[in-house]
Structure formats: structure tokens, C-alpha cells
Amino acid sequence: MRLFRATDYTLIDLDTSSQIRTPLGNLGLRYAVKPGSEPLNQNRRYQHPSGVSAISQWETPNCLLEELIVALPRSTLSPSLDFSSQAIVMRVQALSGVQGFDAELVWLPGYCWVEGWGEPGEGVEARSWADETWKVTIGTEDFEYLAGRSRAAKWMPRRLSTYFESHAEEVVQVKGGSISIHLPSLESGECCQLQFVVASSHREDDDQATWFAVNQRPEALLLAGNCE
């Protein structure tokens, strides 16, 4: 691994699906590297011996992407809430000039939710979908938290802070069946970290359970994935 620092992970067979399974159907991860939306080719995949996390490595001639997928433990803040959750943490590095990078988590054909609604909050952009039995929520950091990490140079170039603040409506887009994050041009060597968190619960349980589950800070996700 070149972007995540991790120990104990071992090389395993490739799996190019990048799907997240939920009670309402499967979610797919889609990436686009500009110009030309070059396809990313997966060349390595690693798994932690605990089985709760895996890291995949993807690349194009001008971009390197590493993707951590980890099953998260129950909430320590609200242990009574009954839900399951997974996180996807992405680090993308420009190997040469990159004119833009998009990451999208989208419902794949065959989903069974019947309604969806936005659930934004402080520091998080989120949307929920449900049927009569299940509720699934996806959350990611909003433009303010991304700008804050950028100013602190915390897995984000400092120079992007003004972009996040001046393009608030473009950075994170929440649509009917997807959530996407959009980065501007990256200079050679610059590295950015992004995240999605997906949580599922029964609708008869606390209706806020999934929102609390997706409102996660990057440090907690990395700790759960046994990496830095």
C-alpha cells in the first residue's frame, strides 16, 4: 500500500465489484478521473486478518487511488441503537496533473426502497432511503468539514480550502439515488481523503440511529480499519 499506512494486511485475490450490500439492495462505488474520465484499473487488494476491513488499490497513468472498506463497531455514544454500518475511506493522489476527481456511491438496479429524503446536519451531508421494514442512510463530510481539514492540511491540500468554501453547492451532491463528492484539479503529488458511511436499521427502532451512525470523523474510521 502506498497511501494508507497499515500493518498485518495480506494480499488477497482481486475483487473489482466495490459493492456495499444493504437490506434494501446493493450500492456501487463509481470513480471518474478527469480529463476523459479515465477508467481505474484495480491491481492489488489486501485484507486485515480480522476480516472486518480490506484495502483495494486502483490506478491510471496519472492517478493512484486506495479504497478502505471497513465494517464499523456499534456506536459507543449510543450503544442501545440497533444498526449495522460500513465505511468507505478513499485516498486519491495525483501522479501527474489531474483536472478533477469524482467519487459516487449509487444504488444499483434491483434496489427495493420506496422513498428517500435528505438528512443533512452539522458537518455531514446525508440522505436516507426506506421501505416498510428497513432504513438505510449514507453520509459524508460536508463542504465546511472538508474545508476545515484542508486548512489543517489533514489528508487534504491546504490550497483547496477556498475551493470548498466557494463551491459549497458543487462539492457534495445528494440526488435521488446517489451521493457524490467532486474534487477540483490536483497538482502532482497532492493527496486527498474522502469518505462515505452507510448504515442500516429496522424502521421500528430509533429513527435517528442511522444518522448518528454515518456522522463519523475520519480518525475513527481509520482506527476501525487498523490503519493510518
C-alpha positions in Angstrom: 0.0 0.0 0.0 1.3 3.5 -0.9 -1.3 5.9 0.5 -2.5 4.1 3.7 -0.1 3.1 6.4 -1.2 -0.3 7.7 0.3 -3.5 9.2 -1.0 -7.1 9.3 -2.8 -6.7 6.0 -2.2 -9.6 3.5 -2.5 -9.7 -0.3 -5.7 -11.5 -1.5 -7.5 -12.2 -4.8 -8.8 -9.2 -6.7 -12.4 -8.2 -6.4 -13.4 -5.5 -8.8 -17.1 -5.2 -7.7 -16.7 -2.5 -5.0 -20.3 -3.1 -3.8 -21.8 -2.4 -0.4 -24.7 -4.8 0.5 -27.7 -3.5 2.4 -31.2 -4.8 3.3 -32.6 -2.5 0.5 -30.2 -3.6 -2.2 -26.6 -3.1 -3.3 -24.7 0.2 -3.6 -21.9 0.6 -6.1 -18.8 2.9 -6.0 -18.0 4.8 -9.1 -14.9 6.9 -9.7 -14.1 9.3 -12.5 -10.7 10.8 -13.2 -10.6 13.9 -15.4 -9.7 14.6 -18.2 -11.6 11.9 -20.1 -12.9 10.0 -17.1 -10.1 7.5 -17.5 -11.0 4.0 -16.1 -9.3 3.0 -12.9 -7.7 -0.4 -13.0 -7.5 -2.4 -9.8 -4.1 -4.0 -9.4 -4.0 -5.1 -5.7 -6.3 -5.9 -2.8 -5.4 -6.5 0.8 -7.4 -7.8 3.8 -6.9 -7.5 7.6 -6.8 -10.9 9.4 -9.9 -9.8 11.5 -11.9 -9.9 8.3 -13.6 -6.5 9.1 -11.6 -4.4 6.6 -10.0 -4.6 3.2 -7.9 -2.1 1.1 -8.0 -2.0 -2.7 -5.5 -0.2 -4.9 -6.6 1.4 -8.2 -4.6 3.5 -10.7 -4.5 5.3 -14.0 -1.3 6.7 -15.6 -1.9 10.0 -13.7 -3.8 9.0 -10.6 -3.5 6.5 -7.7 -6.5 5.5 -5.5 -6.6 3.4 -2.4 -10.0 2.4 -1.0 -10.6 1.2 2.6 -13.9 -0.6 3.2 -14.5 -1.4 6.9 -17.3 -2.8 9.0 -17.8 -0.4 11.9 -18.5 -1.4 15.5 -21.7 -0.4 17.4 -21.9 3.2 18.4 -20.1 3.9 21.7 -22.1 7.1 22.0 -25.5 5.3 21.7 -24.9 1.6 22.5 -28.6 0.9 22.7 -29.2 1.8 19.0 -29.5 -1.3 16.8 -27.8 -0.8 13.4 -25.1 -2.1 11.2 -22.7 0.2 9.3 -19.8 0.2 6.9 -17.4 2.9 5.9 -15.5 3.6 2.6 -12.4 5.8 3.0 -10.7 6.8 -0.2 -7.3 8.4 -0.7 -6.6 9.7 -4.2 -3.1 11.0 -5.2 -2.2 12.8 -8.4 0.8 11.2 -10.1 0.7 14.0 -12.7 -1.8 16.8 -13.3 -5.4 15.7 -12.7 -8.1 18.1 -13.8 -10.7 16.7 -11.4 -11.8 13.6 -9.5 -15.4 12.4 -8.7 -16.4 9.7 -6.3 -20.1 8.5 -6.2 -22.0 5.9 -4.2 -25.1 4.9 -6.1 -27.9 2.4 -5.8 -27.6 -0.4 -8.3 -30.5 -1.9 -10.2 -32.7 -4.2 -8.1 -33.0 -1.9 -5.0 -36.3 -2.2 -3.1 -36.6 1.2 -1.3 -39.8 3.1 -2.0 -38.9 6.6 -0.5 -35.9 8.8 0.1 -35.2 12.1 1.9 -32.3 14.3 2.8 -31.0 14.4 6.4 -28.2 17.0 6.5 -26.7 18.1 9.8 -23.7 19.9 11.3 -20.6 18.7 9.4 -22.5 16.0 7.4 -24.4 15.6 4.2 -26.7 12.6 4.4 -29.7 11.0 2.7 -31.9 8.1 3.8 -34.0 5.6 1.9 -36.5 3.2 3.3 -39.3 0.6 2.7 -41.8 -0.5 5.3 -39.2 -2.5 7.2 -35.7 -1.1 6.7 -34.0 2.3 6.6 -30.6 2.9 5.0 -28.6 6.2 5.4 -25.5 7.3 3.5 -23.4 10.2 4.9 -20.3 12.1 4.1 -18.5 15.2 5.3 -20.0 18.5 4.1 -18.0 21.3 2.5 -17.3 23.0 5.8 -15.7 19.9 7.3 -13.7 19.4 4.1 -12.6 23.0 4.1 -11.6 22.6 7.8 -9.5 19.6 7.1 -7.9 21.4 4.2 -6.9 24.4 6.3 -5.3 22.0 8.8 -3.6 20.0 6.0 -5.3 16.9 7.4 -5.3 14.4 4.5 -6.2 17.4 2.2 -4.1 20.1 0.5 -4.3 23.5 2.2 -4.9 25.3 -1.1 -8.3 23.6 -1.6 -10.0 25.2 1.4 -11.0 28.3 -0.6 -12.4 26.0 -3.4 -14.6 24.1 -0.9 -15.9 27.3 0.6 -16.7 29.0 -2.7 -18.2 25.9 -4.4 -20.3 24.7 -1.5 -23.2 23.5 -3.7 -20.9 21.6 -6.1 -18.6 19.7 -3.7 -21.1 17.3 -2.3 -24.2 16.5 -4.3 -27.1 14.5 -2.9 -29.5 13.2 -5.5 -32.4 10.7 -5.7 -30.4 7.6 -5.8 -26.8 8.6 -5.0 -24.3 10.8 -3.1 -21.2 12.1 -4.9 -18.1 14.1 -4.0 -16.3 16.3 -6.5 -12.7 17.5 -6.3 -11.1 20.2 -8.5 -7.8 19.8 -10.3 -4.9 18.3 -8.2 -1.3 19.0 -8.7 1.3 16.2 -8.9 1.9 14.6 -5.6 -1.2 16.1 -3.9 -3.3 13.6 -1.9 -7.0 13.9 -0.7 -9.0 11.7 1.6 -12.8 11.3 1.2 -15.4 9.1 2.9 -18.8 7.6 2.7 -20.5 5.8 5.6 -23.5 3.5 5.1 -25.8 2.5 8.0 -28.9 0.2 8.1 -31.6 -0.3 10.8 -35.1 -1.5 11.3 -37.6 1.3 11.0 -39.3 0.3 14.2 -36.0 1.2 16.1 -34.9 4.7 16.9 -35.3 6.6 13.7 -32.2 8.6 14.3 -29.9 5.5 14.7 -28.6 5.5 11.1 -28.0 9.3 11.1 -25.8 9.0 14.2 -24.0 6.1 12.7 -23.0 7.9 9.5 -21.9 11.0 11.3 -18.3 9.8 11.8 -15.0 11.6 11.9 -12.1 10.4 9.7 -9.9 9.4 12.6 -12.5 7.0 13.9 -12.8 5.3 10.5 -9.1 4.8 10.2 -8.9 3.4 13.7 -11.6 0.9 12.9 -9.7 -0.1 9.7 -6.5 -0.6 11.6 -4.6 1.9 9.6 -3.3 5.5 9.4 
